[in-house]
Amino acid sequence: MIQEYFCSLLSAQAQESLHATASHGEVWFLLENHGIWEGKAFEQSDIPGALKNHLSAVVRATPGSRVLMIKSGHGRMASGISFFIVHSRETSSAIYEFTVQRYEEILDLDIQAVLDDSELYRPSLRKEPLYLICTNGKRDPCCAKFGMPVYAAILAQVGSQVWQSSHVGGHRFAANLVCFPHGLYFGRLTPGNVKQVLDRYQQGKIHLEFYRGRACYPEEVQAAEYHLRRETGELGLEAFTFQDFEQQGEDTWLVRFREAASGRQHQLHIQRELSNLELPQSCLKAETSPLVTYHLLQHSST
């Protein structure tokens, strides 16, 4: 089959907005697997059925959670199978790291106790960040074509802190990077610009140019955060705390943030606009969808 187009290149050419495009997620189960990933990597994997059923049940019972498959180019599985549970909350985000010899051993973990931050699992807290690059070419060719070179570039910079991952959402923005524990999404990365993004993150800041959003926020709040940072120039990860938001019209929202340093309250009126231009949803789907842009109508602070 001849690849007629790459959806991420069409998106970039159309100047589709990156902000407010991060997939929603607050709890992440990251499971190492070096098999060949199909389009639905977890469901179609060779992982034992008992563990698949168990994790699927946990996801159904845990709002805002998902399972991602991960693999590395640094030989980790030879010394055991890595399994991470990540809380990408706005505050007190955390990564719990486990290593097992057999997949079935994960069934012995009290996952609910981990999610409740039980003292029992405090020794498993990881101090270093984790970086995921989506490389699942069976889900979308853009993820492999553009993700693999970026993965190699990050691997050279941070070594075992980076993993390839299955579908994180947003093929049109490949290459995609997710930074944990905070759950920050970045898109349209290349081997030439990814170092800038990582350096900022390691400094506790956000590189706004490639920022897709924070996974724990809904799209409207992601949009407001982007515009707030653009308006104020404040890029610190902990600079603002989300307060609340309300829909005021069919395509308008009022979003409130609190500024950590000054205590000021910021109010942002956001409007969603659908473009007449439509793009393919992915390289493998003929269906198209309109470009979405969130505009800032008004920003005030008290």
Secondary structure, DSSP 8 states (H G I E B T S, - for coil): ------HHHHHHHTT---TT-----SEEEEEE--S---SSTTTTS-S-HHHHHHHHHHHHHSTTEEEEEEE-SS-GGGG-EEEEEEE--SSS-EEEEEEESSGGGGGGS-HHHHHTT-GGGGGGB--S-EEEEE--TTT-HHHHHHHHHHHHHHHHHHGGGEEEES--S-GGG-S-EEEETTTEEE-S--TTTHHHHHHHHHTTB--GGGEEEETTS-HHHHHHHHHHHHHH---BTTSEEEEEEEEEETTEEEEEEEETTT--EEEEEEEEEEEEEEEEEETTEEEEEEEEEEEEEEEEE-
